[in-house]
Amino acid sequence: MINKLFTFFVRHLDPFLITVVGVLLSVGMVVLYSASGQNFSRVGGQLLNMGVAVVVMWVAANIPPQHLARLALPVYLLGLGLLIAVALFGEVSNGARRWLDIGVTRIQPSEIMKIGVPLMLAWYFDRHEAILKLRDFVIGAIVLAVPVGLIVRQPDLGTSLLVAAAGCYVLFLAGLSWKIIASMIVLGAASLPVVWGMMHDYQRQRVLTMLDPSQDPLGSGYHTIQSMIAMGSGGLFGKGWLNGTQARLEFLPERTTDFVFAVYSEEFGLFGNLILLVLFVLIIGRGLYIAANASVLFSRLLAGAVTLIFFTYAFVNMGMVSGVLPVVGVPLPLISYGGTSLVTLLFGIGILMSIHTHKRLVKG
């Protein structure tokens, strides 16, 4: 009886992914304990977030891909409707309108689109696989542009970047011509002056701060400067767990969320960073393997997009913490404190497991 129950719960879980994810979550708890000043309440809150996220991952792993395909359009339309509701009725916090009060709790609908957009695009291209034309990619670009535009309007630069990246990955994996991609890059570069004029003051300041944090060391450049000090002071092997001065003396802002990588770097050094990078690469490599071996286009596109979203989270966070990219509020995957991003990421991991373990996909 116990063996049957155990088999039921683990039959759609990928042992490799579960192991690496478990190690990363454990590392996250260790770093969070230090970054929060040994705050058990903060750690307990993250354990609760982790429990919810793992349940979501298990549910996603047990949903056959053909059922995910049937959910694509409803999930996308639901997310789009909620984004419109945010624009009309959303709560304003710190100058941004991102949250929607639904009575029992507040939700951030933009998070839905991190999965909803690639799900919708993968479903669309799968349905038109036999006759893919330029028109289909134009429609895909519109499907992507509408939610991204609504998210940018909130404004939420970090989430809009992740949603845009997720959609672009699907367009690329679906076979978008390199000539068109090159043309889009050239067009994007040419439109930078226009985009710069449309950006909010705080967004422009983030870019300027990235180029020269020292121009405002006590203001917009403070986060980047303190983060770089923490990372540099870690050296090869770090100062040791709980011995990071930047976090312990509270010089480092947002040290449990966006800048937790700086805390990790100071305490575990370059060697610890390399281990963390290896763990991320293992997840990304496994995800790409699952995508390459998926049986149909829908599964390949969705698995590839989910994997590359994970890569984008890690790349952008590490880039902004080290001063290479602007500060855009993207957490370090499976390490930073927070429930929303953790649920989104583990839901994506669950999708990878579903695609891998459900060997046969019946098109919906």
N, C-alpha and C positions, 0 to 999 in steps of 0.2 A: 504494500500500500504506500509506504513512504517513498520507495523507489519510483513508483508510478507518479506520485505527486511531484517529486523532484524533477523527473523527466518532463512532466508537463510544463513546469515553470522555466526550464532551461532549454527546451528543445529549439527555440528560435533565437537564442542568444549566441553570439559569436565569442568563443573563449578568448581569442586573441584580443579583440576589442575590449571585452570586459576586463581583462587583466591590465591593459595599458590605461584604460579609463580609471580603473580602481586605483592604480598607482598615482595618477595625476590628481585625483580627488583627495587622496591621502596627503600628497605634497601640499595641495591647496589648504588643507586643514592645519597642517604644521605651520605654514607661512602665515596664515590668518591669525593663529594664536599669538604669534610674535608681533605681527603688524598691528593688531588691535590692542596691544599692551596687555596681553594675557587676559583678555576679556572673555570670560566663559559665556556670558550672555550672547555675545557676538558669534562665538563658535557654535553655541546651541542653535542660534537662528540659522546659521549656514547648514548645520546638520539637518534641520527641518527642510530647508530648501533642497538639500541633496536627496532626502527621502522622497519628496514629491517628484523631483526630476527623474530619479531612477524608476519610479512607478510609470511615469510618462514614457520613458525609454522602453520599458518592458511592454507597455501597451502598443507602442509604435512597432516594435519588433514582431508582434503577433498579428499585425494587420497585413494581410496579403497585398502585394503591390497593385493587383488589379482593383482592390478596394480603395487604395490610395488614389489611383487614377480617377475613380468615380467621385472622389471627394474634392478633386482639384478645383473645378469650377465653383462649387458652393463655398469652399474655403476662401477662394480669391474674392468672390463677390461679397462674402461676409466681411472680410478684411477691408475691402474698398468702402463698403457702407459704413463701417465703424470709423474709418479715417475721415469720411465726409462728416460724420456725426461729431468727431473731435473738432473739425474746422468750424462747425456751427455752434456746438454746445460744450466743448471741452473745457477743462479747468486750466487756468493759467497759473504756472508756478515758475518762479525765477525768470520771468519774461518769455516763457515758452508754453504753448498750448499743445500738450502731448497726451494728457490723461483724460479718460472718460469715466465718470461716476455712474455705475450701473446699480446703485442702491446698496448692495451687500459689500461691494469692494470697488476699487478703482482699477481699470485696466489700461494698458498701453497698446492700442491696436496696431501700431507700426511693427511690433514684434511678430505679429501673426504673419506679416508679409515677408519676413525673412525666409519662411518656409512656403508660404502661400504663392509667392511669385514664381520661384523655380518649379513648384508643383504644377502650377497652371501652364507655364511655358513648356514643360516636359510633356504634359498631356496634349497640348495643342500640336506640337511638332510630331508627336507619335501618331496622332490622327491623320496628319498630312505627310507622313514619311515617304509615301510612294511618289508624291508629286510636289516636293518642296521647291518653291520658287522664291524669287526676291520679294514678292508680295507677302509671303508668309513671314519673312524676317521683318518686314515693315510692320506687319500686324503685331508680331512679337515685341518689337521695340515700343509700340504704343501701349501694349499690355504692361510693359515695364515702366514706361515713362509716367503714366497716370499716378500710380501709388507713390513713386519716387518724388514726383512734384508735390503731392499732398504732404509728404513727410518733410521735405525741404521747407515748405511753407510754415511748419509748426513753430520754430525751426528746430530740426534735429539732424545735424550734419553727420554724426557718427552712424546712426541707424540708416539714413538715406544712402550713405556710402555702402553699407553692407547689403542693403536690398538691391541697389544698383549693380553691385558686384555679382550677387547671386543670379540676377537676370542675365547679365552679360556673359557669365560662364555658360549658361544654357544656350544662348545664341551662338557662342563660339563652338561649343561641343556639338551643336546641331548641324554645323557645317558652313557657317557664315564665311564667305570668301575673304581671303587675306587682303585682296585689293580693297574691299569695302572696309575692312578693319583699319587698314592704313589710311584710307580716306577719312574715316571717322576720327582717327588720331590727329590728322592734319587739321581737320575742321575744328576739333576740340581745342587744339593749340591756338588756332586763329581767333577763337571766340573767347579766349581768356580775358581780354580787356573788358568785354561785355559782362562776363561772369563776375569779374572783380567789382564792377560797378553795381551789380545786383546783390552782392554779398552784404550781410549785416556787418556792422562795425566790429563786433566781437570776433566774427569769423575772419575778417581781414587782419585783425590784430593777432590771431593765432598763427596765420601764415608768416607775418612779419616777425613774430616771436620765434618761430622755428628757424628763420634765417639768422636772427641775432637776438638770443634770449637776454643778453646783457643790456639791451636798450631800455628794458624796464624790469630790473632785477627784483624789485619788491612788489611788482604788479603782475602783468600777464606773463612775464618770463620766470616768475618764481618757481612754478611747478617744474619746469624743464631744468632749471639750474640745480635745484635741490635733488632732482632725480638723477641727473648726471653725476653729481657729487657722490650720491649713494652708490651708484654703479661703479664709479671709478675707485672708490675707497675699498671695495670688496676684494680687489686684487685677484690673484689666481685661485685661492681656496676660501676666500671670504673671512669674515670676522667671527663666524660661528653663530649657531642658532641662538636667538634672543640677545645677541650682542651687537646688533646693528644700531649705531648711534643716531642716524638720520630719522629712523622710525621711533626709537625709544625716547629721544628728546623732542619728538613731534615737529621736526623741521620739514618733514615730507608730507605734503597734503594728499588727501585721497589715497592713503597708503593701504587700505584694505580693498579698494576697488580698482580704479584705473591704473594706479601706480604701485600695485602690489609686486610687480616684477622688479621694481627698484629695491624693494625690501629684500626680496629673494636674492638678487644679485649682490647686495651688500653682505648678506649673511653667508652665502654659499659660493660667491665668487665666479670667476670664469669657468671653472671646472663644473660647478653646479649648473651654470647656464647651458653648457654643452650637453649635460645629461637631460635637462629639460627639453632642449631642442631635439634630441634623439627621440624622446617620448612623443613629441608632436609629429615628428617625421614618420614614426611608426604608425600612428593613426592615419595620417595623410596617405602613406603608402598603401595601407590596408584598404582604405576607402577607394583609392584609384584602382587597386586590384579588383575590388568588388564591381566597380563601374565597368572595367574592361571586360569582365566575364559575365556581365548581365545578359539576359537572354533576349531582351527587346529594347527598342530605342528609349521608351519611357523610363525604364529602369536605369539604363546607362546615363541618360541626361540627368536624372534626379540624383543618382548616386554621385556622379561627377560634380554636380553643383553643390551638394551638401558637403562633400569633401573639401572643395575649394573655398567654401564659406568658412569652414574651420581654419583653413590656411590663412584666410584674410583676417580673421579675428586675431590670430597669433602674430601675423606680420605687422598689422597696423598698430597693435598694442605695443609690441616690442620697439617698433619704429618711433612711436611718439614718446615712449618713456626714455629712449636713448637720444632724443632730440633730432632724429632723422626726418620725422613726419610731424605735422601739426597735431596739437592735442585735440582729439575729436571725441573723446569719451567712449572708447571701445574697450571692453574688459579683456583680460587675459583668459582664454578659454579654460574652463574647469578649475581655475586657480583663484580668480577674483571673487570677492564676496558679492552675492546678489542672486536672487531667485529667478528673475525673468530670463537672463541670458543663459543660466544653467539649464533651465527647462528647455529653452530653444535648442541649445547645443545637444543635449542628450536625446531630445526628440529626433534630431537629425541622425545621431548615432543609431538610434532605434530603427530609423528608416534604412540605414545601411545594413543592419542585421536582417531586417525583413527581406530586402532584395537578395541578400546572400543565402538565406536559409529557405526561402520559398523558391524552390527551383524552377517552378513553371508559372508563368504569368499568362492569365487569360485576359485578353484585351477587353477593356470596358468601353 
